[in-house]
Amino acid sequence: MSLHEPSAARRIEPEWLDELPAGDPRAVRSRRDLVRVNALMSNPGIVASELQSRLPRGAVRIAEMGSGDGEFALRVARRLGRREGMLTLLDRATEPDRQCLDQFRAASWQAACVRADVFDWLRDPRAPSFDAIFANLFLHHFEPGRLAELLRLIALRTRLFVACEPRRSRAALAGSRLLGLVGCNDVTRHDAVTSVHAGFRDAELCDLWSEPGGWRLEEGSRGLFSHAFVAERLC
């Protein structure tokens, strides 16, 4: 396999950002880098567009899994422009600061933070259901068996699920190796390459969705670097 050829099968390896303490300066810098990386991949626009075209008008309840510092969800919320919406931000280690939460309020969204493991949260009978759940650069962290279980649990909590992930392709791998040119640090550069090898292509997520009956599934590339998956309940 060449340096510019992603593996035929997904290859999942640890990412440095997941192993560094949240307050480590390299981790803080990498989270800032991810704002730039998401913009380069157009991920906030991809997720917002899919939500906008499928959600009902008026107030909605949405959750993001693996929300980190909340910056991605904030950019999605601003693009949706909905009033009186409620966003639940789920992450096991990181949560938005007060300034970020103030920005949600300025955009007319309420934001609630939940620090928990995603599997524990989805299995909790007290957890609410949502009009939509979305995830960004999150699903590729899981092995197929674990990911299939995650998708099964998501289907019990929402009528609409949107995910934006790294695309496992030559173009995405080449792009990940050039992030130093836009000032990304060593953590971001390492994790970008790792995430492409763990990313998706073709209908890999559709194949893991255990309840296709009653659902409309869409999956495919978005631009050069991203891979999108949408599951929408039909009734």
N, CA, C and O of each residue as an XYZ file, in Angstrom:
940
protein
N       0.846     -1.203      0.000
C       0.000      0.000      0.000
C       0.876      1.247      0.000
O       1.773      1.371      0.834
N       0.629      2.167     -0.923
C       1.433      3.374     -1.015
C       0.999      4.373      0.043
O      -0.033      4.219      0.696
N       1.844      5.424      0.193
C       1.523      6.469      1.173
C       0.233      7.186      0.820
O      -0.396      7.787      1.690
N      -0.175      7.132     -0.459
C      -1.368      7.854     -0.881
C      -2.494      6.906     -1.271
O      -3.360      7.260     -2.071
N      -2.481      5.703     -0.705
C      -3.533      4.724     -0.958
C      -4.125      4.271      0.370
O      -3.432      3.612      1.145
N      -5.392      4.603      0.664
C      -5.999      4.142      1.906
C      -6.222      2.639      1.862
O      -6.319      2.048      0.786
N      -6.300      2.030      3.026
C      -6.482      0.592      3.083
C      -7.836      0.194      2.508
O      -8.807      0.945      2.599
N      -7.889     -1.005      1.909
C      -9.136     -1.480      1.319
C     -10.212     -1.647      2.386
O     -11.374     -1.306      2.165
N      -9.821     -2.170      3.536
C     -10.733     -2.289      4.668
C     -10.430     -1.185      5.671
O      -9.318     -0.657      5.706
N     -11.422     -0.839      6.486
C     -11.207      0.170      7.507
C     -10.118     -0.294      8.467
O     -10.055     -1.468      8.832
N      -9.264      0.641      8.872
C      -8.204      0.363      9.834
C      -8.327      1.353     10.979
O      -8.089      2.547     10.800
N      -8.700      0.861     12.157
C      -8.992      1.725     13.299
C      -7.833      1.669     14.279
O      -7.492      0.605     14.797
N      -7.233      2.827     14.527
C      -6.112      2.946     15.453
C      -6.374      4.119     16.393
O      -7.158      5.006     16.054
N      -5.739      4.146     17.565
C      -5.972      5.240     18.519
C      -5.594      6.605     17.934
O      -4.605      6.737     17.212
N      -6.402      7.608     18.261
C      -6.094      8.981     17.871
C      -5.545      9.716     19.096
O      -6.029      9.539     20.213
N      -4.538     10.531     18.864
C      -3.837     11.179     19.973
C      -4.750     12.079     20.786
O      -4.633     12.130     22.011
N      -5.655     12.790     20.128
C      -6.509     13.728     20.853
C      -7.365     13.015     21.886
O      -7.657     13.577     22.941
N      -7.770     11.787     21.598
C      -8.589     11.024     22.539
C      -7.800     10.598     23.762
O      -8.387     10.313     24.806
N      -6.479     10.550     23.654
C      -5.654     10.060     24.751
C      -5.031     11.176     25.579
O      -4.562     10.928     26.690
N      -5.017     12.397     25.061
C      -4.436     13.520     25.794
C      -5.437     14.074     26.812
O      -6.638     14.064     26.541
N      -4.987     14.556     27.969
C      -5.894     15.245     28.890
C      -6.537     16.445     28.201
O      -5.906     17.096     27.369
N      -7.784     16.738     28.545
C      -8.519     17.804     27.873
C      -7.798     19.146     27.947
O      -7.868     19.944     27.013
N      -7.096     19.395     29.070
C      -6.419     20.675     29.240
C      -5.015     20.729     28.692
O      -4.369     21.772     28.786
N      -4.516     19.653     28.125
C      -3.170     19.654     27.549
C      -3.090     20.686     26.430
O      -3.984     20.726     25.585
N      -2.045     21.526     26.392
C      -1.959     22.582     25.362
C      -2.045     22.042     23.938
O      -2.627     22.693     23.069
N      -1.478     20.869     23.684
C      -1.556     20.302     22.340
C      -2.981     19.887     22.007
O      -3.412     19.992     20.859
N      -3.716     19.413     23.019
C      -5.112     19.043     22.797
C      -5.970     20.279     22.560
O      -6.832     20.285     21.681
N      -5.731     21.324     23.346
C      -6.470     22.581     23.159
C      -6.233     23.124     21.755
O      -7.172     23.543     21.078
N      -4.980     23.115     21.325
C      -4.649     23.596     19.983
C      -5.305     22.720     18.918
O      -5.811     23.239     17.923
N      -5.304     21.402     19.110
C      -5.894     20.502     18.124
C      -7.398     20.725     17.992
O      -7.941     20.665     16.888
N      -8.072     20.982     19.112
C      -9.510     21.259     19.024
C      -9.764     22.527     18.233
O     -10.748     22.613     17.497
N      -8.875     23.529     18.377
C      -9.010     24.732     17.553
C      -8.759     24.406     16.081
O      -9.439     24.922     15.194
N      -7.771     23.541     15.836
C      -7.502     23.118     14.461
C      -8.725     22.473     13.825
O      -8.990     22.663     12.638
N      -9.470     21.708     14.620
C     -10.605     20.978     14.066
C     -11.688     21.904     13.534
O     -12.422     21.534     12.617
N     -11.797     23.096     14.094
C     -12.734     24.074     13.538
C     -12.354     24.374     12.091
O     -13.216     24.446     11.216
N     -11.057     24.549     11.850
C     -10.568     24.819     10.501
C     -10.734     23.602      9.595
O     -11.125     23.732      8.435
N     -10.436     22.422     10.130
C     -10.566     21.198      9.342
C     -12.022     20.974      8.932
O     -12.297     20.623      7.785
N     -12.955     21.176      9.867
C     -14.367     21.023      9.531
C     -14.803     22.013      8.461
O     -15.606     21.681      7.589
N     -14.270     23.230      8.531
C     -14.601     24.221      7.508
C     -14.055     23.795      6.147
O     -14.739     23.936      5.133
N     -12.828     23.273      6.120
C     -12.246     22.807      4.860
C     -13.042     21.645      4.273
O     -13.161     21.520      3.054
N     -13.578     20.809      5.132
C     -14.382     19.671      4.680
C     -15.830     20.051      4.404
O     -16.583     19.255      3.842
N     -16.229     21.270      4.797
C     -17.612     21.758      4.656
C     -18.598     20.965      5.512
O     -19.784     20.903      5.188
N     -18.126     20.368      6.583
C     -18.994     19.503      7.381
C     -20.153     20.219      8.069
O     -21.257     19.674      8.080
N     -19.965     21.424      8.651
C     -21.140     22.072      9.256
C     -22.254     22.321      8.247
O     -23.431     22.143      8.558
N     -21.882     22.729      7.044
C     -22.888     22.963      6.010
C     -23.558     21.684      5.551
O     -24.757     21.678      5.271
N     -22.796     20.597      5.470
C     -23.358     19.311      5.057
C     -24.412     18.847      6.052
O     -25.523     18.480      5.671
N     -24.048     18.867      7.332
C     -24.985     18.416      8.367
C     -26.202     19.326      8.432
O     -27.333     18.843      8.485
N     -25.984     20.638      8.430
C     -27.110     21.579      8.518
C     -28.055     21.430      7.336
O     -29.273     21.499      7.502
N     -27.503     21.227      6.144
C     -28.349     21.066      4.954
C     -29.239     19.831      5.055
O     -30.422     19.880      4.718
N     -28.666     18.729      5.519
C     -29.458     17.506      5.654
C     -30.541     17.677      6.718
O     -31.666     17.217      6.522
N     -30.231     18.322      7.827
C     -31.229     18.556      8.860
C     -32.311     19.515      8.374
O     -33.501     19.268      8.568
N     -31.902     20.584      7.756
C     -32.841     21.624      7.321
C     -33.900     21.073      6.372
O     -35.068     21.452      6.452
N     -33.496     20.190      5.487
C     -34.417     19.693      4.468
C     -35.385     18.643      4.999
O     -36.350     18.295      4.319
N     -35.138     18.131      6.215
C     -35.946     17.032      6.728
C     -36.673     17.326      8.031
O     -37.655     16.652      8.342
N     -36.230     18.295      8.789
C     -36.867     18.592     10.070
C     -38.149     19.383      9.880
O     -38.267     20.150      8.924
N     -39.115     19.206     10.783
C     -40.336     20.013     10.715
C     -40.051     21.465     11.082
O     -39.027     21.780     11.688
N     -40.964     22.326     10.707
C     -40.832     23.733     11.084
C     -41.099     23.895     12.575
O     -41.738     23.051     13.203
N     -40.601     24.988     13.123
C     -40.844     25.267     14.525
C     -39.776     24.674     15.430
O     -38.704     24.275     14.974
N     -40.083     24.626     16.702
C     -39.123     24.179     17.703
C     -38.820     22.696     17.522
O     -39.715     21.894     17.252
N     -37.570     22.350     17.671
C     -37.148     20.960     17.534
C     -36.161     20.611     18.648
O     -35.527     21.480     19.247
N     -36.058     19.308     18.900
C     -35.102     18.791     19.875
C     -34.051     17.991     19.106
O     -34.373     17.020     18.423
N     -32.790     18.413     19.228
C     -31.693     17.790     18.492
C     -30.587     17.442     19.475
O     -30.399     18.132     20.476
N     -29.859     16.374     19.188
C     -28.701     16.003     19.997
C     -27.500     15.773     19.091
O     -27.631     15.267     17.976
N     -26.321     16.157     19.593
C     -25.079     15.795     18.923
C     -24.309     14.826     19.793
O     -24.117     15.077     20.983
N     -23.868     13.728     19.219
C     -23.024     12.772     19.922
C     -21.564     13.108     19.660
O     -21.176     13.403     18.530
N     -20.753     13.061     20.725
C     -19.345     13.414     20.562
C     -19.166     14.883     20.258
O     -18.431     15.252     19.342
N     -19.843     15.727     21.030
C     -19.934     17.157     20.709
C     -18.686     17.949     21.075
O     -18.529     19.077     20.608
N     -17.783     17.393     21.902
C     -16.561     18.105     22.245
C     -16.843     19.446     22.881
O     -17.634     19.545     23.819
N     -16.196     20.480     22.369
C     -16.342     21.815     22.953
C     -17.563     22.574     22.446
O     -17.753     23.736     22.807
N     -18.391     21.949     21.621
C     -19.637     22.553     21.169
C     -19.527     23.441     19.952
O     -20.545     23.924     19.454
N     -18.303     23.677     19.447
C     -18.140     24.607     18.328
C     -18.819     24.105     17.061
O     -19.389     24.899     16.313
N     -18.768     22.807     16.810
C     -19.401     22.290     15.601
C     -20.916     22.456     15.672
O     -21.541     22.919     14.718
N     -21.508     22.074     16.814
C     -22.954     22.212     16.980
C     -23.389     23.671     16.859
O     -24.459     23.957     16.322
N     -22.567     24.591     17.354
C     -22.889     26.010     17.256
C     -22.969     26.444     15.798
O     -23.875     27.189     15.425
N     -22.041     25.991     14.976
C     -22.057     26.348     13.559
C     -23.250     25.739     12.835
O     -23.810     26.353     11.926
N     -23.636     24.536     13.234
C     -24.843     23.927     12.661
C     -26.080     24.714     13.071
O     -26.943     24.997     12.241
N     -26.168     25.068     14.357
C     -27.329     25.805     14.857
C     -27.490     27.141     14.140
O     -28.604     27.534     13.793
N     -26.385     27.833     13.922
C     -26.459     29.118     13.229
C     -26.962     28.960     11.806
O     -27.684     29.819     11.301
N     -26.584     27.867     11.157
C     -27.048     27.642      9.789
C     -28.520     27.252      9.746
O     -29.225     27.584      8.792
N     -28.988     26.547     10.777
C     -30.400     26.180     10.818
C     -31.282     27.398     11.067
O     -32.372     27.503     10.506
N     -30.815     28.309     11.899
C     -31.550     29.542     12.145
C     -32.910     29.331     12.783
O     -33.793     30.174     12.624
N     -33.106     28.241     13.495
C     -34.409     27.970     14.097
C     -34.534     28.661     15.466
O     -33.546     28.839     16.179
N     -35.745     29.037     15.803
C     -36.011     29.693     17.072
C     -36.539     28.672     18.076
O     -37.267     27.751     17.705
N     -36.176     28.833     19.327
C     -36.675     28.021     20.426
C     -36.303     26.552     20.273
O     -36.992     25.683     20.808
N     -35.240     26.267     19.563
C     -34.768     24.893     19.460
C     -33.951     24.503     20.677
O     -33.415     25.359     21.381
N     -33.861     23.192     20.918
C     -33.114     22.665     22.050
C     -32.044     21.717     21.537
O     -32.345     20.769     20.811
N     -30.798     21.968     21.911
C     -29.674     21.132     21.501
C     -29.067     20.468     22.735
O     -28.675     21.146     23.685
N     -28.992     19.148     22.713
C     -28.302     18.399     23.760
C     -26.924     18.034     23.245
O     -26.799     17.423     22.183
N     -25.891     18.400     23.984
C     -24.505     18.183     23.583
C     -23.925     17.080     24.453
O     -23.737     17.257     25.657
N     -23.643     15.939     23.832
C     -23.192     14.769     24.559
C     -21.720     14.494     24.290
O     -21.309     14.381     23.135
N     -20.934     14.387     25.341
C     -19.537     14.013     25.215
C     -19.088     13.402     26.538
O     -19.562     13.806     27.600
N     -18.188     12.443     26.482
C     -17.768     11.785     27.710
C     -16.680     12.541     28.462
O     -16.433     12.260     29.635
N     -16.018     13.511     27.793
C     -14.864     14.143     28.430
C     -14.858     15.658     28.368
O     -14.329     16.300     29.275
N     -15.426     16.251     27.332
C     -15.298     17.690     27.094
C     -16.670     18.315     26.996
O     -17.623     17.668     26.560
N     -16.778     19.578     27.401
C     -18.043     20.286     27.258
C     -17.785     21.748     26.935
O     -16.693     22.254     27.192
N     -18.782     22.440     26.371
C     -18.596     23.841     25.991
C     -18.324     24.731     27.195
O     -18.780     24.449     28.303
N     -17.575     25.812     26.968
C     -17.377     26.784     28.032
C     -18.548     27.763     28.056
O     -19.445     27.694     27.216
N     -18.529     28.662     29.011
C     -19.644     29.592     29.183
C     -19.815     30.502     27.959
O     -20.939     30.824     27.574
N     -18.713     30.907     27.362
C     -18.807     31.770     26.193
C     -19.530     31.069     25.040
O     -20.351     31.677     24.354
N     -19.223     29.803     24.834
C     -19.892     29.049     23.774
C     -21.382     28.918     24.061
O     -22.201     29.078     23.156
N     -21.742     28.630     25.303
C     -23.160     28.511     25.656
C     -23.882     29.836     25.456
O     -25.036     29.855     25.029
N     -23.211     30.945     25.763
C     -23.797     32.262     25.519
C     -24.066     32.471     24.032
O     -25.061     33.093     23.660
N     -23.184     31.956     23.184
C     -23.363     32.093     21.738
C     -24.555     31.278     21.237
O     -25.227     31.686     20.290
N     -24.820     30.133     21.864
C     -26.034     29.387     21.523
C     -27.266     30.226     21.838
O     -28.191     30.307     21.030
N     -27.276     30.846     23.006
C     -28.428     31.675     23.381
C     -28.586     32.846     22.428
O     -29.707     33.216     22.078
N     -27.475     33.429     22.007
C     -27.543     34.537     21.055
C     -28.125     34.089     19.719
O     -28.727     34.883     18.996
N     -27.939     32.817     19.400
C     -28.499     32.276     18.155
C     -29.898     31.705     18.365
O     -30.437     31.032     17.486
N     -30.490     31.978     19.542
C     -31.850     31.558     19.892
C     -31.992     30.053     20.049
O     -33.040     29.486     19.739
N     -30.953     29.419     20.523
C     -31.000     27.997     20.838
C     -30.683     27.792     22.314
O     -29.835     28.481     22.882
N     -31.372     26.840     22.923
C     -31.008     26.395     24.257
C     -30.042     25.214     24.110
O     -30.278     24.325     23.291
N     -28.987     25.196     24.875
C     -28.014     24.110     24.822
C     -27.883     23.486     26.200
O     -27.689     24.190     27.191
N     -27.988     22.173     26.264
C     -27.804     21.428     27.503
C     -26.655     20.451     27.317
O     -26.585     19.764     26.298
N     -25.756     20.382     28.286
C     -24.574     19.521     28.194
C     -24.785     18.248     29.013
O     -25.265     18.297     30.145
N     -24.422     17.126     28.431
C     -24.477     15.840     29.112
C     -23.108     15.192     28.981
O     -22.633     14.952     27.871
N     -22.471     14.907     30.119
C     -21.182     14.221     30.098
C     -21.435     12.751     30.434
O     -21.718     12.406     31.581
N     -21.331     11.891     29.419
C     -21.637     10.477     29.599
C     -21.082      9.685     28.429
O     -20.809     10.234     27.362
N     -20.922      8.392     28.645
C     -20.611      7.480     27.552
C     -21.837      7.356     26.654
O     -22.959      7.249     27.149
N     -21.635      7.369     25.353
C     -22.762      7.394     24.432
C     -23.622      6.135     24.558
O     -24.845      6.217     24.440
N     -23.013      4.986     24.792
C     -23.793      3.762     24.927
C     -24.616      3.774     26.206
O     -25.780      3.374     26.197
N     -24.027      4.227     27.301
C     -24.777      4.327     28.559
C     -25.948      5.280     28.402
O     -27.049      5.012     28.882
N     -25.707      6.385     27.732
C     -26.748      7.410     27.547
C     -27.892      6.877     26.700
O     -29.056      7.062     27.055
N     -27.588      6.225     25.595
C     -28.640      5.726     24.705
C     -29.426      4.586     25.334
O     -30.606      4.407     25.031
N     -28.785      3.813     26.206
C     -29.482      2.697     26.851
C     -30.294      3.120     28.059
O     -31.132      2.354     28.535
N     -30.068      4.308     28.558
C     -30.758      4.786     29.754
C     -32.239      5.008     29.437
O     -32.549      5.841     28.584
N     -33.159      4.302     30.084
C     -34.591      4.480     29.782
C     -35.101      5.882     30.092
O     -36.177      6.262     29.630
N     -34.345      6.652     30.865
C     -34.763      8.018     31.181
C     -34.361      9.013     30.088
O     -34.827     10.153     30.082
N     -33.502      8.585     29.171
C     -33.041      9.496     28.119
C     -34.193      9.827     27.173
O     -34.971      8.939     26.823
N     -34.317     11.077     26.754
C     -35.438     11.454     25.888
C     -35.216     11.013     24.453
O     -34.123     10.589     24.078
N     -36.265     11.119     23.664
C     -36.159     10.951     22.218
C     -35.976     12.321     21.576
O     -36.256     13.350     22.192
N     -35.502     12.323     20.326
C     -35.173     13.572     19.650
C     -35.746     13.589     18.239
O     -35.954     12.550     17.612
N     -35.993     14.810     17.762
C     -36.377     14.958     16.357
C     -35.221     14.566     15.441
O     -35.436     14.060     14.340
N     -33.999     14.805     15.903
C     -32.824     14.428     15.116
C     -31.632     14.246     16.037
O     -31.515     14.912     17.065
N     -30.751     13.335     15.653
C     -29.438     13.175     16.275
C     -28.415     13.296     15.159
O     -28.621     12.780     14.060
N     -27.310     13.980     15.440
C     -26.250     14.027     14.437
C     -24.901     13.786     15.085
O     -24.737     13.915     16.299
N     -23.939     13.431     14.244
C     -22.584     13.163     14.709
C     -21.615     13.619     13.634
O     -21.887     13.483     12.441
N     -20.493     14.157     14.059
C     -19.468     14.625     13.123
C     -18.113     14.035     13.512
O     -17.657     14.209     14.642
N     -17.479     13.345     12.583
C     -16.158     12.745     12.806
C     -16.154     11.907     14.084
O     -15.223     11.988     14.885
N     -17.184     11.118     14.263
C     -17.390     10.346     15.485
C     -17.501      8.845     15.231
O     -16.899      8.057     15.960
N     -18.257      8.433     14.217
C     -18.533      7.026     13.996
C     -17.291      6.232     13.628
O     -17.212      5.035     13.904
N     -16.317      6.897     13.002
C     -15.147      6.153     12.530
C     -14.268      5.638     13.670
O     -13.335      4.872     13.429
N     -14.549      6.045     14.897
C     -13.773      5.556     16.040
C     -14.148      4.127     16.430
O     -13.437      3.509     17.222
N     -15.246      3.585     15.897
C     -15.779      2.320     16.395
C     -15.552      1.176     15.418
O     -15.673      1.333     14.203
N     -15.220      0.016     15.986
C     -15.144     -1.228     15.224
C     -16.553     -1.610     14.732
O     -17.545     -1.186     15.326
N     -16.652     -2.410     13.648
C     -17.964     -2.693     13.055
C     -19.014     -3.207     14.028
O     -20.144     -2.719     14.007
N     -18.683     -4.179     14.884
C     -19.675     -4.716     15.804
C     -20.198     -3.670     16.768
O     -21.402     -3.585     17.008
N     -19.306     -2.884     17.314
C     -19.672     -1.815     18.250
C     -20.473     -0.726     17.525
O     -21.419     -0.167     18.079
N     -20.086     -0.440     16.301
C     -20.786      0.586     15.518
C     -22.197      0.135     15.161
O     -23.129      0.938     15.209
N     -22.367     -1.121     14.809
C     -23.705     -1.633     14.508
C     -24.620     -1.499     15.719
O     -25.792     -1.152     15.574
N     -24.093     -1.773     16.917
C     -24.886     -1.624     18.132
C     -25.223     -0.159     18.387
O     -26.337      0.157     18.804
N     -24.280      0.730     18.142
C     -24.537      2.155     18.309
C     -25.659      2.612     17.381
O     -26.559      3.334     17.812
N     -25.618      2.208     16.135
C     -26.657      2.594     15.183
C     -28.014      2.024     15.581
O     -29.039      2.682     15.407
N     -28.025      0.815     16.108
C     -29.286      0.215     16.565
C     -29.901      1.042     17.701
O     -31.111      1.269     17.726
N     -29.067      1.483     18.628
C     -29.560      2.282     19.746
C     -30.035      3.659     19.282
O     -31.033      4.176     19.784
N     -29.330      4.242     18.336
C     -29.751      5.534     17.796
C     -31.135      5.442     17.184
O     -31.958      6.339     17.364
N     -31.397      4.358     16.461
C     -32.694      4.187     15.796
C     -33.852      4.161     16.780
O     -34.988      4.443     16.399
N     -33.588      3.828     18.037
C     -34.635      3.788     19.059
C     -34.930      5.172     19.636
O     -35.940      5.350     20.317
N     -34.062      6.157     19.375
C     -34.162      7.462     20.035
C     -34.547      8.610     19.111
O     -34.785      9.722     19.582
N     -34.613      8.360     17.797
C     -34.852      9.470     16.885
C     -35.495      8.997     15.594
O     -35.473      7.809     15.270
N     -36.060      9.934     14.872
C     -36.598      9.626     13.540
C     -35.652     10.069     12.434
O     -35.892      9.794     11.258
N     -34.559     10.766     12.815
C     -33.627     11.258     11.812
C     -32.214     11.241     12.396
O     -31.958     11.798     13.464
N     -31.310     10.592     11.673
C     -29.916     10.560     12.090
C     -29.043     10.985     10.921
O     -29.188     10.483      9.806
N     -28.125     11.927     11.192
C     -27.217     12.443     10.169
C     -25.792     12.332     10.686
O     -25.498     12.753     11.805
N     -24.915     11.768      9.878
C     -23.502     11.647     10.264
C     -22.625     12.125      9.123
O     -22.897     11.861      7.952
N     -21.567     12.835      9.489
C     -20.561     13.278      8.528
C     -19.213     12.738      9.001
O     -18.786     13.012     10.123
N     -18.549     11.970      8.138
C     -17.364     11.229      8.528
C     -16.243     11.439      7.515
O     -16.485     11.968      6.430
N     -15.019     11.031      7.855
C     -13.946     11.077      6.861
C     -14.247     10.099      5.723
O     -14.761      9.003      5.946
N     -13.926     10.507      4.532
C     -14.056      9.628      3.371
C     -12.752      8.849      3.197
O     -11.673      9.443      3.197
N     -12.839      7.552      3.053
C     -11.648      6.719      2.872
C     -11.296      6.682      1.377
O     -11.786      5.840      0.624
N     -10.437      7.616      0.981
C     -10.117      7.763     -0.433
C      -8.720      8.329     -0.598
O      -8.128      8.831      0.358
N      -8.201      8.248     -1.794
C      -6.882      8.805     -2.078
C      -6.869     10.312     -1.855
O      -5.926     10.852     -1.278
N      -7.925     10.991     -2.317
C      -7.967     12.458     -2.187
C      -7.977     12.871     -0.723
O      -7.269     13.799     -0.333
N      -8.777     12.186      0.088
C      -8.858     12.538      1.498
C      -7.539     12.254      2.208
O      -7.119     13.030      3.066
N      -6.885     11.153      1.862
C      -5.609     10.831      2.492
C      -4.550     11.850      2.117
O      -3.770     12.284      2.965
N      -4.520     12.234      0.841
C      -3.560     13.257      0.409
C      -3.813     14.575      1.127
O      -2.871     15.234      1.567
N      -5.085     14.963      1.248
C      -5.419     16.196      1.943
C      -5.029     16.161      3.402
O      -4.574     17.166      3.948
N      -5.202     15.001      4.049
C      -4.861     14.894      5.468
C      -3.372     15.085      5.700
O      -2.969     15.546      6.768
N      -2.552     14.741      4.723
C      -1.098     14.865      4.861
C      -0.602     16.288      4.589
O       0.583     16.585      4.746
N      -1.522     17.156      4.183
C      -1.129     18.533      3.866
C      -1.612     19.548      4.899
O      -1.468     20.754      4.696
N      -2.188     19.067      6.012
C      -2.771     19.991      6.982
C      -1.742     20.861      7.681
O      -2.090     21.912      8.221
N      -0.490     20.448      7.681
C       0.551     21.310      8.238
C       0.670     22.619      7.491
O       1.122     23.617      8.050
N       0.266     22.624      6.226
C       0.352     23.851      5.417
C      -0.630     24.918      5.878
O      -0.438     26.101      5.597
N      -1.690     24.505      6.590
C      -2.650     25.494      7.109
C      -2.471     25.682      8.616
O      -3.349     26.225      9.286
N      -1.322     25.230      9.149
C      -0.970     25.530     10.532
C      -1.430     24.529     11.566
O      -1.346     24.819     12.759
N      -1.916     23.353     11.167
C      -2.379     22.366     12.140
C      -1.194     21.722     12.862
O      -0.132     21.517     12.275
N      -1.388     21.414     14.123
C      -0.282     20.879     14.921
C      -0.101     19.375     14.708
O      -0.826     18.758     13.928
N       0.865     18.800     15.406
C       1.220     17.396     15.192
C       0.079     16.453     15.551
O      -0.102     15.424     14.900
N      -0.695     16.796     16.583
C      -1.817     15.951     16.979
C      -2.854     15.896     15.861
O      -3.321     14.818     15.491
N      -3.206     17.045     15.335
C      -4.198     17.110     14.273
C      -3.714     16.393     13.025
O      -4.478     15.680     12.375
N      -2.446     16.581     12.694
C      -1.915     15.944     11.488
C      -1.923     14.417     11.623
O      -2.305     13.708     10.692
N      -1.500     13.921     12.784
C      -1.524     12.477     13.014
C      -2.947     11.936     12.946
O      -3.213     10.949     12.261
N      -3.861     12.591     13.664
C      -5.221     12.078     13.759
C      -5.961     12.156     12.430
O      -6.831     11.329     12.158
N      -5.629     13.134     11.604
C      -6.286     13.256     10.301
C      -5.979     12.049      9.425
O      -6.879     11.498      8.792
N      -4.724     11.637      9.385
C      -4.345     10.460      8.596
C      -5.002      9.215      9.172
O      -5.541      8.391      8.432
N      -4.956      9.079     10.488
C      -5.562      7.921     11.146
C      -7.056      7.843     10.863
O      -7.592      6.761     10.627
N      -7.727      8.990     10.887
C      -9.179      8.994     10.695
C      -9.569      8.641      9.264
O     -10.616      8.029      9.050
N      -8.756      9.009      8.284
C      -9.055      8.629      6.903
C      -9.005      7.114      6.749
O      -9.873      6.532      6.100
N      -8.004      6.472      7.336
C      -7.918      5.015      7.252
C      -9.088      4.331      7.955
O      -9.452      3.207      7.610
N      -9.671      5.004      8.934
C     -10.823      4.452      9.653
C     -12.148      4.921      9.070
O     -13.211      4.542      9.562
N     -12.095      5.742      8.029
C     -13.291      6.340      7.466
C     -14.123      5.365      6.649
O     -13.941      4.150      6.722
N     -15.040      5.926      5.869
C     -16.046      5.118      5.187
C     -16.090      5.423      3.697
O     -15.636      6.469      3.233
N     -16.654      4.468      2.970
C     -16.944      4.656      1.551
C     -18.053      3.685      1.148
O     -18.434      2.794      1.908
N     -18.554      3.882     -0.060
C     -19.619      3.027     -0.592
C     -20.824      3.031      0.361
O     -21.278      4.096      0.779
N     -21.341      1.843      0.705
C     -22.532      1.758      1.561
C     -22.217      1.055      2.873
O     -23.027      0.275      3.373
N     -21.046      1.329      3.428
C     -20.601      0.606      4.618
C     -21.481      0.862      5.836
O     -21.703     -0.046      6.637
N     -21.984      2.083      5.986
C     -22.851      2.381      7.129
C     -24.257      1.834      6.904
O     -24.887      1.348      7.843
N     -24.749      1.905      5.688
C     -26.049      1.299      5.378
C     -26.037     -0.193      5.711
O     -27.017     -0.729      6.229
N     -24.926     -0.852      5.411
C     -24.819     -2.287      5.664
C     -24.854     -2.610      7.152
O     -25.222     -3.721      7.534
N     -24.477     -1.656      7.993
C     -24.470     -1.874      9.444
C     -25.788     -1.476     10.100
O     -26.016     -1.793     11.267
N     -26.665     -0.782      9.358
C     -27.945     -0.355      9.920
C     -28.850     -1.573     10.005
O     -29.218     -2.141      8.977
N     -29.214     -1.982     11.212
C     -29.868     -3.274     11.414
C     -31.361     -3.256     11.155
O     -31.978     -4.318     11.078
N     -31.966     -2.076     11.019
C     -33.413     -1.998     10.851
C     -33.766     -1.189      9.614
O     -34.311     -0.092      9.736
N     -33.463     -1.711      8.407
C     -33.752     -0.933      7.189
C     -35.237     -0.776      6.915
O     -35.644      0.209      6.299
N     -36.067     -1.735      7.364
C     -37.501     -1.618      7.148
C     -38.068     -0.399      7.853
O     -37.848     -0.209      9.049
N     -38.807      0.439      7.104
C     -39.383      1.648      7.681
C     -38.439      2.831      7.721
O     -38.787      3.884      8.255
N     -37.257      2.673      7.165
C     -36.273      3.750      7.130
C     -35.809      4.003      5.704
O     -35.676      3.073      4.908
N     -35.566      5.267      5.391
C     -34.906      5.637      4.143
C     -33.438      5.909      4.455
O     -33.134      6.767      5.284
N     -32.540      5.203      3.814
C     -31.102      5.336      4.049
C     -30.430      5.957      2.842
O     -30.681      5.561      1.704
N     -29.570      6.938      3.100
C     -28.779      7.566      2.052
C     -27.331      7.625      2.508
O     -27.058      7.917      3.672
N     -26.414      7.354      1.614
C     -24.998      7.350      1.979
C     -24.154      7.644      0.747
O     -24.444      7.158     -0.346
N     -23.115      8.439      0.930
C     -22.224      8.710     -0.187
C     -21.258      9.835      0.107
O     -21.299     10.443      1.177
N     -20.401     10.104     -0.835
C     -19.369     11.119     -0.676
C     -19.973     12.509     -0.762
O     -20.986     12.727     -1.426
N     -19.328     13.442     -0.075
C     -19.655     14.864     -0.155
C     -18.339     15.607     -0.385
O     -17.475     15.635      0.490
N     -18.197     16.197     -1.547
C     -16.952     16.874     -1.874
C     -15.809     15.883     -1.971
O     -16.013     14.703     -2.257
N     -14.593     16.381     -1.729
C     -13.401     15.536     -1.859
C     -13.095     14.715     -0.614
O     -12.458     13.665     -0.701
N     -13.548     15.190      0.549
C     -13.020     14.627      1.783
C     -14.047     13.982      2.708
O     -13.665     13.223      3.599
N     -15.320     14.254      2.529
C     -16.332     13.836      3.500
C     -17.224     12.723      2.967
O     -17.394     12.549      1.760
N     -17.784     11.979      3.909
C     -18.707     10.888      3.618
C     -19.918     11.086      4.515
O     -19.771     11.188      5.733
N     -21.105     11.142      3.938
C     -22.317     11.435      4.707
C     -23.237     10.225      4.746
O     -23.312      9.440      3.801
N     -23.926     10.102      5.861
C     -24.920      9.048      6.052
C     -26.167      9.666      6.658
O     -26.084     10.421      7.627
N     -27.328      9.346      6.087
C     -28.605      9.845      6.601
C     -29.569      8.684      6.721
O     -29.763      7.929      5.768
N     -30.173      8.539      7.891
C     -31.237      7.565      8.120
C     -32.486      8.326      8.561
O     -32.449      9.054      9.553
N     -33.582      8.164      7.836
C     -34.817      8.895      8.125
C     -35.971      7.917      8.225
O     -36.224      7.136      7.308
N     -36.670      7.971      9.355
C     -37.843      7.093      9.537
C     -38.966      7.545      8.607
O     -39.231      8.740      8.475
N     -39.615      6.588      7.972
C     -40.623      6.922      6.965
C     -41.988      7.187      7.580
O     -42.822      7.851      6.965
N     -42.227      6.683      8.773
C     -43.552      6.928      9.371
C     -43.431      6.951     10.892
O     -44.428      7.142     11.588
